[in-house]
Amino acid sequence: MTEGTEEKNPRPWKGGGKERKGHGKEERGRGSGGEAGTKKRLDAMSVGYFRRVSERLEEGFAEEEEKVLFVENVLSEVRGRALLVATDITGSVTLQRLLPLAGPSQVGEVLSELGGASGQEFKAASCDRCGGHVVETALRQVPRWTGQTLEASKESAEETEAEDCGILEAQALALSRVVTEDVTEFITHTHGSHVTRTLTHLLGGCLEPERSRTHPGGKMQKTSTQLVDFEAPLSFGPALKKLALSLMDHIHTCVTNAVASTVLQAMLAVCHRKRPKLCRKLTKGIVGYLTSLSAAPGVSPLLVFLKDQACSRLIEKVLQVSHKALLRDVYKNHLKGQLVNLAVHPIANFPVQRLTAASSGYKMFHSVFEELVEGLEAILAAGHMGVIVQLTDSCVDREEMQGRLLQCLLEAFHCAAPPSLQTFCLPLFLSLHTHEAYYGEQPAEGDTQRPLSNICYNGSRLVQSLAKFKDRSVLLNSLRLLPPSDLLTLGTDQSGSHVLQALLVSSSDKGRSKILRRLEGQYVQLACSRYGSRVLEAVWNSATVSQKQGIAQELAPSESVLRSDQFARHVWAKFGLTHFGKRRGQWLEIQTGQSKKRKMFSDILEKRSSVIVRGIVALTSDPTALRTP
């Protein structure tokens, strides 16, 4: 979300002519953009030293004592010029690798030097394209030690450790004070905003996985956005609240500036997870501010902001973390009757997806559902499949709406009537084409079959969601009518393989047998496919013994082909096909035992689920039913 909207510092060396040569060397070598000519730079000898340190850190250490001594020696070279080293690209990379190996007092000392006596130097380090990464890395070390600080006993060694950790905690709070006092400078700066977001997560007691990159400014690798909780010091709570209120004091900047908006979004995510009362206050304040601004008579100002590139992302997060009352108020007073118009808009369709997901557990979802299904064909024509897929996902747990949604989808794809056309729905859903577009205008009776093609990602997601519905008969009937060649195409396609897997695994034993019979003769090709082999393995895990025996009988004669293929060799090993050919009885014994064990656990889980459901129903009808006397 952030990378696409952030401002990027121009790189002078990408210009042209003579100016490129001089500025390029200086900018690329040291420091942040715009100040390369006036900034102090590390001398060549120091740069060489830190480059060698970085290479040594990559090799690792055999003994703990050696590592401790090495870290202390390097940090002794950093003392007195931490800001200079941190804002140098080579020094920054070295510190980012070194700090995770350092102790709490050592990390605290580095932060103390970066902040200066008053802490005001934090701004220079945090808003530097190299120094910002060092500050973030230092902040990320806090969770390594806070648990020890909170549980420290009266023993002298542990008291010393707690004191060292206190230095690190104090520096984190010092940075928080500086950011809170000068919040606009931090949140509107590309690099400063990243430091502020990391600080927000730290104060809230939940950090994102570290962003991995080859060097500062390099291309970021994709990482999971799952937050990891840790026990934050008690002093972090008030600091988080002050920072949150400071952001709300500058709500205009957060709404209009795309970079600043990401900081407020991070604050909402943290508060939703750890401080729900503060989250309610923030979301109510944001919506109150947006709806108080002037707009055309009779038009909610929220409709204008939903179509704005920067503000719509903030509204998405607000909808995602809002409590029931606020969500209902936003829909009833601002969005009701406008969802289809918003869903076909290139920007506003994303907040509509968040609203659909957030409202799925409430009564208001009925109104949202009815509004969107009426405009299903218009949304499909606009190509905003995210709205349709999210609506389908939200209906997975709303059985009473599944039939209506499926019927509307069949009508939108022009295959609802006559009923015989419904058997062709699967290729249409997968390709996101109407019947006329896929098969041609007015096809001859019985001549509507054509090779499966144009399987797309969003079509695959749609069918996977529909496969979770209680009644899957329309999809399964359409799947059974596909010729074996199309089933092979589906199973070996990157997106289609997930569909075939979902339909096969969710089918009953009888229904799965019908599909597997149509796949006979295709198992070797499936096993030799990168995606088809995964389908086979997933089906194997849910298949009956007789179904496994049928698959094994077809695969066993092709031993040389399967064992020489990079994907099929795993299938050969997992299915135990060597045993199948040489010790058939033992193989059957093993498979029967596994099948019984799986069925036993399935029955246990099913019984537990039914007990939980009965308990929920009893508690809903009589809140005292489950109370202990």
Stockholm file with secondary structure:
# STOCKHOLM 1.0

chainA/1-629         MTEGTEEKNPRPWKGGGKERKGHGKEERGRGSGGEAGTKKRLDAMSVGYFRRVSERLEEGFAEEEEKVLFVENVLSEVRGRALLVATDITGSVTLQRLLPLAGPSQVGEVLSELGGASGQEFKAASCDRCGGHVVETALRQVPRWTGQTLEASKESAEETEAEDCGILEAQALALSRVVTEDVTEFITHTHGSHVTRTLTHLLGGCLEPERSRTHPGGKMQKTSTQLVDFEAPLSFGPALKKLALSLMDHIHTCVTNAVASTVLQAMLAVCHRKRPKLCRKLTKGIVGYLTSLSAAPGVSPLLVFLKDQACSRLIEKVLQVSHKALLRDVYKNHLKGQLVNLAVHPIANFPVQRLTAASSGYKMFHSVFEELVEGLEAILAAGHMGVIVQLTDSCVDREEMQGRLLQCLLEAFHCAAPPSLQTFCLPLFLSLHTHEAYYGEQPAEGDTQRPLSNICYNGSRLVQSLAKFKDRSVLLNSLRLLPPSDLLTLGTDQSGSHVLQALLVSSSDKGRSKILRRLEGQYVQLACSRYGSRVLEAVWNSATVSQKQGIAQELAPSESVLRSDQFARHVWAKFGLTHFGKRRGQWLEIQTGQSKKRKMFSDILEKRSSVIVRGIVALTSDPTALRTP
#=GR chainA/1-629 SS CCTTTSCCCCCGGGSCHHHHHHHHHHHHHBSCTTCTTTSCCCCHHHHHHHHHHHHHHHHCCSSHHHHHHHHHHHHHHHTTCHHHHHTBHHHHHHHHHHGGGSCHHHHHHHHHHHHTTTSTTHHHHHTSTTHHHHHHHHHTTTHHHHHHHHTCCSSHHHHHHHHHHHHHHHHHHHHHHHHHHTHHHHHTSHHHHHHHHHHHHHHHTEECCCCCCSSTTSCCCCCCCCCEECCCCTTHHHHHHHHHHHHHHTHHHHHHCHHHHHHHHHHHHHHHHHCHHHHHHHHHHHHHHHHHSCCSTTSCHHHHHTTSHHHHHHHHHHHHHCCHHHHHHHIIIIITTCHHHHHTSTTTHHHHHHHHHHTTTSTTHHHHHHHHHHTHHHHHHHTCHHHHHHHHHHTTTCHHHHHHHHHHHHHHTTCSSSGGGGGGHHHHHHHTCCHHHHHCSSCCTTCCCCCCCCCCHHHHHHHHHHTTSSCCHHHHHHHHTSCHHHHHHHHHSTTHHHHHHHHHHHSCHHHHHHHHHHHTTCHHHHHTSTTHHHHHHHHHHHCCHHHHHHHHHHHGGGHHHHHHSTTHHHHHHHTTHHHHHHCHHHHHHHHHHHHHHHHHHHHHHHHHHHHHHHHHHHHHHCTTTTCCC
#=GC SS_cons         CCTTTSCCCCCGGGSCHHHHHHHHHHHHHBSCTTCTTTSCCCCHHHHHHHHHHHHHHHHCCSSHHHHHHHHHHHHHHHTTCHHHHHTBHHHHHHHHHHGGGSCHHHHHHHHHHHHTTTSTTHHHHHTSTTHHHHHHHHHTTTHHHHHHHHTCCSSHHHHHHHHHHHHHHHHHHHHHHHHHHTHHHHHTSHHHHHHHHHHHHHHHTEECCCCCCSSTTSCCCCCCCCCEECCCCTTHHHHHHHHHHHHHHTHHHHHHCHHHHHHHHHHHHHHHHHCHHHHHHHHHHHHHHHHHSCCSTTSCHHHHHTTSHHHHHHHHHHHHHCCHHHHHHHIIIIITTCHHHHHTSTTTHHHHHHHHHHTTTSTTHHHHHHHHHHTHHHHHHHTCHHHHHHHHHHTTTCHHHHHHHHHHHHHHTTCSSSGGGGGGHHHHHHHTCCHHHHHCSSCCTTCCCCCCCCCCHHHHHHHHHHTTSSCCHHHHHHHHTSCHHHHHHHHHSTTHHHHHHHHHHHSCHHHHHHHHHHHTTCHHHHHTSTTHHHHHHHHHHHCCHHHHHHHHHHHGGGHHHHHHSTTHHHHHHHTTHHHHHHCHHHHHHHHHHHHHHHHHHHHHHHHHHHHHHHHHHHHHHCTTTTCCC
//
